[in-house]
Amino acid sequence: MLMNTLKLQGEGASLAFTDTAKIGAWAQKAVTQAVSADIISGYPDDSFRPNLPKW
């Protein structure tokens, strides 16, 4: 939702997370744009952990 609000242009760079395949297809463009805009960066071990429990 944040990326839709910001209305960033472009596809962004390819994702290099070790668990990129676990990111849902519906979210990959938004995640790619957020990484390219330095809004998110993932974890120090180069993972994104899209299925990590929230709390």
Phi and psi in degrees as a GROMACS rama.xvg file:
@    title "Ramachandran Plot"
@    xaxis  label "Phi"
@    yaxis  label "Psi"
@TYPE xy
-61.2902  -43.9792  LEU-2
-67.0332  -33.6006  MET-3
-65.6366  -37.9857  ASN-4
-68.1437  -41.6228  THR-5
-71.9883  -24.476  LEU-6
52.3669  48.4034  LYS-7
-69.0462  144.885  LEU-8
-93.6282  156.779  GLN-9
88.2819  169.342  GLY-10
-91.4344  -22.6237  GLU-11
84.2923  174.078  GLY-12
-79.3381  166.709  ALA-13
-65.5662  146.421  SER-14
-80.3465  137.632  LEU-15
-117.355  18.1791  ALA-16
-68.72  148.384  PHE-17
-68.1399  -18.5364  THR-18
-119.068  31.7057  ASP-19
-54.5367  -35.5324  THR-20
-63.3413  -19.9388  ALA-21
-84.3948  -10.1809  LYS-22
-78.9482  125.584  ILE-23
-57.6533  144.829  GLY-24
-57.1218  -33.91  ALA-25
-66.9983  -21.725  TRP-26
-106.239  -12.0173  ALA-27
-59.76  -41.6245  GLN-28
-63.3382  -44.4041  LYS-29
-64.1491  -41.6142  ALA-30
-64.5987  -43.2723  VAL-31
-61.0109  -44.5445  THR-32
-64.9151  -41.0442  GLN-33
-65.5833  -38.6543  ALA-34
-65.7955  -45.1208  VAL-35
-62.9085  -31.0515  SER-36
-89.892  7.58852  ALA-37
57.3975  32.5871  ASP-38
-85.0742  -36.6838  ILE-39
-132.397  158.043  ILE-40
-137.865  -9.23957  SER-41
84.6285  -166.434  GLY-42
-99.7826  159.846  TYR-43
-57.3143  -23.2571  PRO-44
-88.5608  17.7154  ASP-45
67.0511  24.5481  ASP-46
-105.535  164.806  SER-47
-110.517  -31.6898  PHE-48
57.0719  57.2093  ARG-49
-66.7633  -19.0778  PRO-50
-103.322  13.0311  ASN-51
-65.4449  130.702  LEU-52
-56.1091  145.401  PRO-53
-70.4682  -40.3386  LYS-54
